[in-house]
Amino acid sequence: MLNDTIVKLKAAGQNVYLPLSPYTLVWAASMFGGRIVVSGGNSFIGYIDG
């Protein structure tokens, strides 16, 4: 639902700003397979712990 809302807002010419947080990182990663991999090779799936 969030993705759909963002697409509709952008199509209407509105700026969309999402603050960076663990939640938004997990949401963004879910669009690309659900994983976040850091430079050291560790992989995170789901909510990031602290």
CHARMM-style PDB file with segment names, atoms N, HN, CA, C and O in Angstrom:
ATOM      1  N   MET     1       0.815  -1.185   0.000  1.00  0.00      PROA
ATOM      2  CA  MET     1       0.000   0.000   0.000  1.00  0.00      PROA
ATOM      3  C   MET     1       0.872   1.268   0.000  1.00  0.00      PROA
ATOM      4  O   MET     1       0.533   2.267  -0.635  1.00  0.00      PROA
ATOM      5  N   LEU     2       1.996   1.207   0.722  1.00  0.00      PROA
ATOM      6  HN  LEU     2       2.272   0.396   1.238  1.00  0.00      PROA
ATOM      7  CA  LEU     2       2.878   2.373   0.742  1.00  0.00      PROA
ATOM      8  C   LEU     2       3.445   2.647  -0.642  1.00  0.00      PROA
ATOM      9  O   LEU     2       3.500   3.798  -1.075  1.00  0.00      PROA
ATOM     10  N   ASN     3       3.864   1.603  -1.333  1.00  0.00      PROA
ATOM     11  HN  ASN     3       3.820   0.668  -0.981  1.00  0.00      PROA
ATOM     12  CA  ASN     3       4.388   1.774  -2.692  1.00  0.00      PROA
ATOM     13  C   ASN     3       3.349   2.426  -3.595  1.00  0.00      PROA
ATOM     14  O   ASN     3       3.672   3.347  -4.346  1.00  0.00      PROA
ATOM     15  N   ASP     4       2.106   1.957  -3.530  1.00  0.00      PROA
ATOM     16  HN  ASP     4       1.844   1.209  -2.921  1.00  0.00      PROA
ATOM     17  CA  ASP     4       1.035   2.515  -4.362  1.00  0.00      PROA
ATOM     18  C   ASP     4       0.799   3.993  -4.046  1.00  0.00      PROA
ATOM     19  O   ASP     4       0.585   4.802  -4.948  1.00  0.00      PROA
ATOM     20  N   THR     5       0.838   4.330  -2.777  1.00  0.00      PROA
ATOM     21  HN  THR     5       1.011   3.673  -2.043  1.00  0.00      PROA
ATOM     22  CA  THR     5       0.626   5.719  -2.362  1.00  0.00      PROA
ATOM     23  C   THR     5       1.729   6.620  -2.899  1.00  0.00      PROA
ATOM     24  O   THR     5       1.460   7.721  -3.379  1.00  0.00      PROA
ATOM     25  N   ILE     6       2.964   6.156  -2.818  1.00  0.00      PROA
ATOM     26  HN  ILE     6       3.183   5.261  -2.429  1.00  0.00      PROA
ATOM     27  CA  ILE     6       4.102   6.932  -3.322  1.00  0.00      PROA
ATOM     28  C   ILE     6       3.976   7.154  -4.824  1.00  0.00      PROA
ATOM     29  O   ILE     6       4.201   8.263  -5.308  1.00  0.00      PROA
ATOM     30  N   VAL     7       3.622   6.116  -5.559  1.00  0.00      PROA
ATOM     31  HN  VAL     7       3.440   5.215  -5.167  1.00  0.00      PROA
ATOM     32  CA  VAL     7       3.459   6.233  -7.010  1.00  0.00      PROA
ATOM     33  C   VAL     7       2.375   7.248  -7.341  1.00  0.00      PROA
ATOM     34  O   VAL     7       2.558   8.075  -8.235  1.00  0.00      PROA
ATOM     35  N   LYS     8       1.243   7.200  -6.631  1.00  0.00      PROA
ATOM     36  HN  LYS     8       1.094   6.529  -5.904  1.00  0.00      PROA
ATOM     37  CA  LYS     8       0.149   8.134  -6.892  1.00  0.00      PROA
ATOM     38  C   LYS     8       0.546   9.570  -6.562  1.00  0.00      PROA
ATOM     39  O   LYS     8       0.208  10.491  -7.305  1.00  0.00      PROA
ATOM     40  N   LEU     9       1.256   9.768  -5.461  1.00  0.00      PROA
ATOM     41  HN  LEU     9       1.531   9.020  -4.857  1.00  0.00      PROA
ATOM     42  CA  LEU     9       1.693  11.116  -5.095  1.00  0.00      PROA
ATOM     43  C   LEU     9       2.669  11.685  -6.120  1.00  0.00      PROA
ATOM     44  O   LEU     9       2.567  12.851  -6.503  1.00  0.00      PROA
ATOM     45  N   LYS    10       3.616  10.856  -6.563  1.00  0.00      PROA
ATOM     46  HN  LYS    10       3.699   9.909  -6.252  1.00  0.00      PROA
ATOM     47  CA  LYS    10       4.573  11.321  -7.564  1.00  0.00      PROA
ATOM     48  C   LYS    10       3.879  11.630  -8.885  1.00  0.00      PROA
ATOM     49  O   LYS    10       4.221  12.606  -9.551  1.00  0.00      PROA
ATOM     50  N   ALA    11       2.907  10.806  -9.267  1.00  0.00      PROA
ATOM     51  HN  ALA    11       2.629  10.012  -8.726  1.00  0.00      PROA
ATOM     52  CA  ALA    11       2.165  11.040 -10.510  1.00  0.00      PROA
ATOM     53  C   ALA    11       1.377  12.349 -10.442  1.00  0.00      PROA
ATOM     54  O   ALA    11       1.128  12.984 -11.466  1.00  0.00      PROA
ATOM     55  N   ALA    12       0.989  12.747  -9.230  1.00  0.00      PROA
ATOM     56  HN  ALA    12       1.191  12.231  -8.398  1.00  0.00      PROA
ATOM     57  CA  ALA    12       0.247  13.996  -9.045  1.00  0.00      PROA
ATOM     58  C   ALA    12       1.186  15.196  -8.895  1.00  0.00      PROA
ATOM     59  O   ALA    12       0.739  16.312  -8.633  1.00  0.00      PROA
ATOM     60  N   GLY    13       2.491  14.956  -9.062  1.00  0.00      PROA
ATOM     61  HN  GLY    13       2.854  14.049  -9.274  1.00  0.00      PROA
ATOM     62  CA  GLY    13       3.455  16.043  -8.998  1.00  0.00      PROA
ATOM     63  C   GLY    13       3.896  16.419  -7.597  1.00  0.00      PROA
ATOM     64  O   GLY    13       4.508  17.469  -7.401  1.00  0.00      PROA
ATOM     65  N   GLN    14       3.594  15.579  -6.622  1.00  0.00      PROA
ATOM     66  HN  GLN    14       3.097  14.726  -6.781  1.00  0.00      PROA
ATOM     67  CA  GLN    14       3.968  15.849  -5.235  1.00  0.00      PROA
ATOM     68  C   GLN    14       5.362  15.291  -4.936  1.00  0.00      PROA
ATOM     69  O   GLN    14       5.759  14.256  -5.471  1.00  0.00      PROA
ATOM     70  N   ASN    15       6.087  15.988  -4.083  1.00  0.00      PROA
ATOM     71  HN  ASN    15       5.765  16.829  -3.648  1.00  0.00      PROA
ATOM     72  CA  ASN    15       7.362  15.463  -3.598  1.00  0.00      PROA
ATOM     73  C   ASN    15       7.084  14.439  -2.512  1.00  0.00      PROA
ATOM     74  O   ASN    15       6.154  14.601  -1.721  1.00  0.00      PROA
ATOM     75  N   VAL    16       7.881  13.394  -2.472  1.00  0.00      PROA
ATOM     76  HN  VAL    16       8.636  13.262  -3.114  1.00  0.00      PROA
ATOM     77  CA  VAL    16       7.718  12.354  -1.456  1.00  0.00      PROA
ATOM     78  C   VAL    16       9.019  12.268  -0.675  1.00  0.00      PROA
ATOM     79  O   VAL    16      10.091  12.090  -1.253  1.00  0.00      PROA
ATOM     80  N   TYR    17       8.917  12.394   0.638  1.00  0.00      PROA
ATOM     81  HN  TYR    17       8.046  12.539   1.107  1.00  0.00      PROA
ATOM     82  CA  TYR    17      10.083  12.315   1.512  1.00  0.00      PROA
ATOM     83  C   TYR    17       9.846  11.243   2.555  1.00  0.00      PROA
ATOM     84  O   TYR    17       8.853  11.286   3.282  1.00  0.00      PROA
ATOM     85  N   LEU    18      10.757  10.277   2.633  1.00  0.00      PROA
ATOM     86  HN  LEU    18      11.564  10.242   2.042  1.00  0.00      PROA
ATOM     87  CA  LEU    18      10.683   9.233   3.653  1.00  0.00      PROA
ATOM     88  C   LEU    18      11.945   9.326   4.510  1.00  0.00      PROA
ATOM     89  O   LEU    18      13.049   9.167   3.990  1.00  0.00      PROA
ATOM     90  N   PRO    19      11.806   9.577   5.796  1.00  0.00      PROA
ATOM     91  CA  PRO    19      12.987   9.648   6.650  1.00  0.00      PROA
ATOM     92  C   PRO    19      13.678   8.285   6.727  1.00  0.00      PROA
ATOM     93  O   PRO    19      13.019   7.246   6.724  1.00  0.00      PROA
ATOM     94  N   LEU    20      14.981   8.300   6.793  1.00  0.00      PROA
ATOM     95  HN  LEU    20      15.516   9.144   6.795  1.00  0.00      PROA
ATOM     96  CA  LEU    20      15.750   7.067   6.879  1.00  0.00      PROA
ATOM     97  C   LEU    20      15.645   6.505   8.286  1.00  0.00      PROA
ATOM     98  O   LEU    20      15.955   7.189   9.261  1.00  0.00      PROA
ATOM     99  N   SER    21      15.213   5.279   8.386  1.00  0.00      PROA
ATOM    100  HN  SER    21      14.961   4.723   7.594  1.00  0.00      PROA
ATOM    101  CA  SER    21      15.073   4.589   9.666  1.00  0.00      PROA
ATOM    102  C   SER    21      15.210   3.096   9.402  1.00  0.00      PROA
ATOM    103  O   SER    21      15.192   2.675   8.245  1.00  0.00      PROA
ATOM    104  N   PRO    22      15.346   2.295  10.440  1.00  0.00      PROA
ATOM    105  CA  PRO    22      15.388   0.839  10.205  1.00  0.00      PROA
ATOM    106  C   PRO    22      14.161   0.348   9.445  1.00  0.00      PROA
ATOM    107  O   PRO    22      14.274  -0.535   8.595  1.00  0.00      PROA
ATOM    108  N   TYR    23      12.986   0.914   9.745  1.00  0.00      PROA
ATOM    109  HN  TYR    23      12.894   1.631  10.436  1.00  0.00      PROA
ATOM    110  CA  TYR    23      11.767   0.495   9.051  1.00  0.00      PROA
ATOM    111  C   TYR    23      11.857   0.778   7.557  1.00  0.00      PROA
ATOM    112  O   TYR    23      11.535  -0.085   6.740  1.00  0.00      PROA
ATOM    113  N   THR    24      12.297   1.999   7.193  1.00  0.00      PROA
ATOM    114  HN  THR    24      12.558   2.699   7.857  1.00  0.00      PROA
ATOM    115  CA  THR    24      12.352   2.323   5.772  1.00  0.00      PROA
ATOM    116  C   THR    24      13.429   1.527   5.063  1.00  0.00      PROA
ATOM    117  O   THR    24      13.282   1.216   3.881  1.00  0.00      PROA
ATOM    118  N   LEU    25      14.517   1.186   5.756  1.00  0.00      PROA
ATOM    119  HN  LEU    25      14.637   1.439   6.716  1.00  0.00      PROA
ATOM    120  CA  LEU    25      15.541   0.334   5.137  1.00  0.00      PROA
ATOM    121  C   LEU    25      14.978  -1.049   4.827  1.00  0.00      PROA
ATOM    122  O   LEU    25      15.220  -1.601   3.753  1.00  0.00      PROA
ATOM    123  N   VAL    26      14.223  -1.604   5.779  1.00  0.00      PROA
ATOM    124  HN  VAL    26      14.027  -1.155   6.651  1.00  0.00      PROA
ATOM    125  CA  VAL    26      13.626  -2.922   5.564  1.00  0.00      PROA
ATOM    126  C   VAL    26      12.609  -2.853   4.434  1.00  0.00      PROA
ATOM    127  O   VAL    26      12.550  -3.757   3.601  1.00  0.00      PROA
ATOM    128  N   TRP    27      11.802  -1.785   4.396  1.00  0.00      PROA
ATOM    129  HN  TRP    27      11.850  -1.051   5.073  1.00  0.00      PROA
ATOM    130  CA  TRP    27      10.814  -1.628   3.324  1.00  0.00      PROA
ATOM    131  C   TRP    27      11.516  -1.549   1.967  1.00  0.00      PROA
ATOM    132  O   TRP    27      11.106  -2.214   1.016  1.00  0.00      PROA
ATOM    133  N   ALA    28      12.574  -0.735   1.876  1.00  0.00      PROA
ATOM    134  HN  ALA    28      12.907  -0.194   2.649  1.00  0.00      PROA
ATOM    135  CA  ALA    28      13.290  -0.601   0.609  1.00  0.00      PROA
ATOM    136  C   ALA    28      13.925  -1.922   0.203  1.00  0.00      PROA
ATOM    137  O   ALA    28      13.891  -2.296  -0.969  1.00  0.00      PROA
ATOM    138  N   ALA    29      14.497  -2.621   1.156  1.00  0.00      PROA
ATOM    139  HN  ALA    29      14.525  -2.317   2.108  1.00  0.00      PROA
ATOM    140  CA  ALA    29      15.121  -3.918   0.843  1.00  0.00      PROA
ATOM    141  C   ALA    29      14.090  -4.934   0.390  1.00  0.00      PROA
ATOM    142  O   ALA    29      14.389  -5.786  -0.446  1.00  0.00      PROA
ATOM    143  N   SER    30      12.882  -4.857   0.928  1.00  0.00      PROA
ATOM    144  HN  SER    30      12.639  -4.164   1.607  1.00  0.00      PROA
ATOM    145  CA  SER    30      11.855  -5.830   0.548  1.00  0.00      PROA
ATOM    146  C   SER    30      11.494  -5.718  -0.928  1.00  0.00      PROA
ATOM    147  O   SER    30      10.991  -6.674  -1.518  1.00  0.00      PROA
ATOM    148  N   MET    31      11.746  -4.554  -1.528  1.00  0.00      PROA
ATOM    149  HN  MET    31      12.154  -3.777  -1.049  1.00  0.00      PROA
ATOM    150  CA  MET    31      11.464  -4.395  -2.950  1.00  0.00      PROA
ATOM    151  C   MET    31      12.536  -5.067  -3.805  1.00  0.00      PROA
ATOM    152  O   MET    31      12.344  -5.249  -5.007  1.00  0.00      PROA
ATOM    153  N   PHE    32      13.655  -5.435  -3.197  1.00  0.00      PROA
ATOM    154  HN  PHE    32      13.811  -5.287  -2.221  1.00  0.00      PROA
ATOM    155  CA  PHE    32      14.770  -6.032  -3.938  1.00  0.00      PROA
ATOM    156  C   PHE    32      15.178  -7.369  -3.329  1.00  0.00      PROA
ATOM    157  O   PHE    32      16.370  -7.653  -3.211  1.00  0.00      PROA
ATOM    158  N   GLY    33      14.219  -8.181  -2.946  1.00  0.00      PROA
ATOM    159  HN  GLY    33      13.251  -7.951  -3.042  1.00  0.00      PROA
ATOM    160  CA  GLY    33      14.518  -9.507  -2.437  1.00  0.00      PROA
ATOM    161  C   GLY    33      14.572  -9.616  -0.932  1.00  0.00      PROA
ATOM    162  O   GLY    33      14.713 -10.718  -0.403  1.00  0.00      PROA
ATOM    163  N   GLY    34      14.463  -8.502  -0.225  1.00  0.00      PROA
ATOM    164  HN  GLY    34      14.349  -7.606  -0.655  1.00  0.00      PROA
ATOM    165  CA  GLY    34      14.365  -8.567   1.222  1.00  0.00      PROA
ATOM    166  C   GLY    34      15.656  -8.660   1.990  1.00  0.00      PROA
ATOM    167  O   GLY    34      15.627  -8.987   3.176  1.00  0.00      PROA
ATOM    168  N   ARG    35      16.798  -8.387   1.371  1.00  0.00      PROA
ATOM    169  HN  ARG    35      16.822  -8.121   0.408  1.00  0.00      PROA
ATOM    170  CA  ARG    35      18.071  -8.500   2.080  1.00  0.00      PROA
ATOM    171  C   ARG    35      18.856  -7.201   2.016  1.00  0.00      PROA
ATOM    172  O   ARG    35      18.829  -6.480   1.019  1.00  0.00      PROA
ATOM    173  N   ILE    36      19.551  -6.928   3.100  1.00  0.00      PROA
ATOM    174  HN  ILE    36      19.574  -7.514   3.910  1.00  0.00      PROA
ATOM    175  CA  ILE    36      20.496  -5.829   3.142  1.00  0.00      PROA
ATOM    176  C   ILE    36      21.848  -6.452   3.417  1.00  0.00      PROA
ATOM    177  O   ILE    36      22.010  -7.166   4.407  1.00  0.00      PROA
ATOM    178  N   VAL    37      22.820  -6.195   2.559  1.00  0.00      PROA
ATOM    179  HN  VAL    37      22.689  -5.614   1.755  1.00  0.00      PROA
ATOM    180  CA  VAL    37      24.161  -6.755   2.721  1.00  0.00      PROA
ATOM    181  C   VAL    37      25.132  -5.603   2.929  1.00  0.00      PROA
ATOM    182  O   VAL    37      25.212  -4.690   2.107  1.00  0.00      PROA
ATOM    183  N   VAL    38      25.864  -5.651   4.031  1.00  0.00      PROA
ATOM    184  HN  VAL    38      25.799  -6.393   4.698  1.00  0.00      PROA
ATOM    185  CA  VAL    38      26.830  -4.599   4.332  1.00  0.00      PROA
ATOM    186  C   VAL    38      28.175  -4.937   3.707  1.00  0.00      PROA
ATOM    187  O   VAL    38      28.399  -6.059   3.254  1.00  0.00      PROA
ATOM    188  N   SER    39      29.074  -3.944   3.688  1.00  0.00      PROA
ATOM    189  HN  SER    39      28.893  -3.032   4.056  1.00  0.00      PROA
ATOM    190  CA  SER    39      30.358  -4.120   3.004  1.00  0.00      PROA
ATOM    191  C   SER    39      31.178  -5.286   3.552  1.00  0.00      PROA
ATOM    192  O   SER    39      31.980  -5.864   2.819  1.00  0.00      PROA
ATOM    193  N   GLY    40      30.996  -5.642   4.815  1.00  0.00      PROA
ATOM    194  HN  GLY    40      30.344  -5.173   5.410  1.00  0.00      PROA
ATOM    195  CA  GLY    40      31.725  -6.765   5.393  1.00  0.00      PROA
ATOM    196  C   GLY    40      31.158  -8.116   5.010  1.00  0.00      PROA
ATOM    197  O   GLY    40      31.732  -9.150   5.349  1.00  0.00      PROA
ATOM    198  N   GLY    41      30.029  -8.117   4.301  1.00  0.00      PROA
ATOM    199  HN  GLY    41      29.563  -7.276   4.025  1.00  0.00      PROA
ATOM    200  CA  GLY    41      29.441  -9.365   3.841  1.00  0.00      PROA
ATOM    201  C   GLY    41      28.283  -9.869   4.685  1.00  0.00      PROA
ATOM    202  O   GLY    41      27.604 -10.815   4.286  1.00  0.00      PROA
ATOM    203  N   ASN    42      28.037  -9.258   5.852  1.00  0.00      PROA
ATOM    204  HN  ASN    42      28.589  -8.489   6.176  1.00  0.00      PROA
ATOM    205  CA  ASN    42      26.902  -9.683   6.672  1.00  0.00      PROA
ATOM    206  C   ASN    42      25.605  -9.349   5.949  1.00  0.00      PROA
ATOM    207  O   ASN    42      25.488  -8.309   5.301  1.00  0.00      PROA
ATOM    208  N   SER    43      24.644 -10.236   6.070  1.00  0.00      PROA
ATOM    209  HN  SER    43      24.739 -11.081   6.596  1.00  0.00      PROA
ATOM    210  CA  SER    43      23.360 -10.053   5.410  1.00  0.00      PROA
ATOM    211  C   SER    43      22.269  -9.983   6.465  1.00  0.00      PROA
ATOM    212  O   SER    43      22.257 -10.774   7.408  1.00  0.00      PROA
ATOM    213  N   PHE    44      21.349  -9.031   6.305  1.00  0.00      PROA
ATOM    214  HN  PHE    44      21.359  -8.388   5.540  1.00  0.00      PROA
ATOM    215  CA  PHE    44      20.245  -8.868   7.237  1.00  0.00      PROA
ATOM    216  C   PHE    44      18.943  -9.121   6.504  1.00  0.00      PROA
ATOM    217  O   PHE    44      18.736  -8.638   5.391  1.00  0.00      PROA
ATOM    218  N   ILE    45      18.072  -9.884   7.139  1.00  0.00      PROA
ATOM    219  HN  ILE    45      18.241 -10.277   8.043  1.00  0.00      PROA
ATOM    220  CA  ILE    45      16.754 -10.157   6.568  1.00  0.00      PROA
ATOM    221  C   ILE    45      15.713  -9.770   7.627  1.00  0.00      PROA
ATOM    222  O   ILE    45      15.837 -10.164   8.787  1.00  0.00      PROA
ATOM    223  N   GLY    46      14.726  -9.030   7.247  1.00  0.00      PROA
ATOM    224  HN  GLY    46      14.625  -8.710   6.305  1.00  0.00      PROA
ATOM    225  CA  GLY    46      13.706  -8.614   8.204  1.00  0.00      PROA
ATOM    226  C   GLY    46      14.143  -7.366   8.934  1.00  0.00      PROA
ATOM    227  O   GLY    46      14.975  -6.606   8.441  1.00  0.00      PROA
ATOM    228  N   TYR    47      13.588  -7.159  10.097  1.00  0.00      PROA
ATOM    229  HN  TYR    47      12.911  -7.777  10.498  1.00  0.00      PROA
ATOM    230  CA  TYR    47      13.889  -5.943  10.840  1.00  0.00      PROA
ATOM    231  C   TYR    47      15.328  -5.941  11.340  1.00  0.00      PROA
ATOM    232  O   TYR    47      15.840  -6.951  11.823  1.00  0.00      PROA
ATOM    233  N   ILE    48      15.955  -4.801  11.214  1.00  0.00      PROA
ATOM    234  HN  ILE    48      15.539  -3.980  10.821  1.00  0.00      PROA
ATOM    235  CA  ILE    48      17.345  -4.641  11.648  1.00  0.00      PROA
ATOM    236  C   ILE    48      17.343  -4.384  13.142  1.00  0.00      PROA
ATOM    237  O   ILE    48      16.550  -3.585  13.640  1.00  0.00      PROA
ATOM    238  N   ASP    49      18.231  -5.060  13.857  1.00  0.00      PROA
ATOM    239  HN  ASP    49      18.875  -5.709  13.452  1.00  0.00      PROA
ATOM    240  CA  ASP    49      18.321  -4.917  15.297  1.00  0.00      PROA
ATOM    241  C   ASP    49      19.343  -3.868  15.657  1.00  0.00      PROA
ATOM    242  O   ASP    49      20.546  -4.100  15.541  1.00  0.00      PROA
ATOM    243  N   GLY    50      18.863  -2.690  16.102  1.00  0.00      PROA
ATOM    244  HN  GLY    50      17.886  -2.501  16.196  1.00  0.00      PROA
ATOM    245  CA  GLY    50      19.723  -1.619  16.578  1.00  0.00      PROA
ATOM    246  C   GLY    50      20.844  -1.306  15.659  1.00  0.00      PROA
ATOM    247  OT1 GLY    50      21.647  -0.418  15.944  1.00  0.00      PROA
TER     248      GLY     50
END
